[in-house]
Amino acid sequence: MTVRTRFAPSPTGSLHVGGARTAIFNWLFARHAGGQFILRIEDTDRTRSTEESIQEITDAMEWLGLDWDEGPFRQSDRLDIYQKIANELLESGHAYKCYVTSEELEEKRKEAQSKGDVLRYKREWAKLNEAPDEPYVIRLQTPDEGTIEVQDSLRGTVTFDAVEVDDFVILKRDGFPTYNFAVVVDDATMNITHVIRGDDHLINTPRQVLIYNALSYDIPKMAHVSMILGADNKRLSKRHGATSVVAYKDKGYLPEAIINFLSRLGWSHGDQEIFTKTELIEKFTLDNVGKSAAVFNEEKVEWLNSWYIKNEPPEKIAGLVLPLLKEKGLDVELDEKLIKIVIELSQRAKTLNDIADMIGYFYAEEIKYDEKAANKFLTPEILPILQDITDRLSQLSDFNMDEMHKIFDQVMEERELKLGKIAQPVRVALTGGTVSPGIFEVMDILGKDEVIKRLNSAISVIPDEEVSNET
Ligand code: GLU
């Protein structure tokens, strides 16, 4: 048996982390088994489905690297299949036409409500208004008593009372299938062997089981995974902030970090936290999917992202930062300099955007000094020291970090100063602020000419002591 899983999003918005986790589990399960992963767009809700959402979902999946082997199939392209199978159910007596209008049902619902009941559909209503030209829905004839069992790989046998399931609609008046019917027809005709989805769908599964049985189809293996909760232990929703995959992409997250993070929501492998995709594929099985709900921890996804930023090849990170820099109007190329900068800045960045935000001074024509930093460190008192350093650095024929170190050591010794006393003013002169990678690394990246130029500019803005005393 070839394992075939599917991801079946309803295109009513962008891909959220919950949906992405479902997609990842199905993808990993299929890849682990050397099987196939199918993408199916469940767009039968015509008022809420949009083309834009389909695009967003497929873009997000491509960004995550969740490649599909078949599809995307669209349910709206398959109406004839649902209609044909619904008619087969009519012929076999498992389903019947129902002519009750929505208005009549609404009346009955109100009536039931006024008595404190919920509406339960009665089969004899079906014939109301029956006439060859009247519109009708098709309902499945469901058992009046007994139980319906759902075999779930994570939860074992889950039993539902048949009376809870009344004769539900499988095909609507407009010829569109209902969700439960379309899912079963698709999963069966697409030969899906394993259905892994959120446990919010467990409530639908007894209905689906009845459709499978009516059609004598084999039921795929089902696994209903617990929902993802926010830090407040409530079901994760927009209230908890940006939860769409694209929002993470826009914030400068790497797909590797998101895949790693989401795979671990509900699945584990010992205490291991960092997993490459290959490792995930190798290790993912349903045996290690837990029953309890997983909590979405914002700090952890951030931590994972900074780990990946530090550990992915710097050339790759530089390539990803490049377009962000271009957007900022920086005329930058993917060269040795950018890679060196990325190596340094990745040590302190949580996202690609952090790197892009910190990088500006490396490429600035002119340094803009942070006012506080300049007032504190570019002072008349420091002037002779900066001048001294500048003179010595300009005499270096080989501008390398060892030689720079030596110069700083000499100046520190001769003037009996600590490194910070010298390094901070130099840092402000070179970067405009007080936070940057190591000062020698910064100088190495900027190169001799630029370092001397920036030091001289700083020297020229330092107020002369006598002048400042007079005023
Ligand atoms: N279309 C459903 C959803 O987006 C998924 C249905 C299923 O996985 O069976 O929630």
Residues whose N, C-alpha, C, O or C-beta is under 5 A from the ligand:
A	BS01	LIG	A8 P9 S10 E42 V183 R197
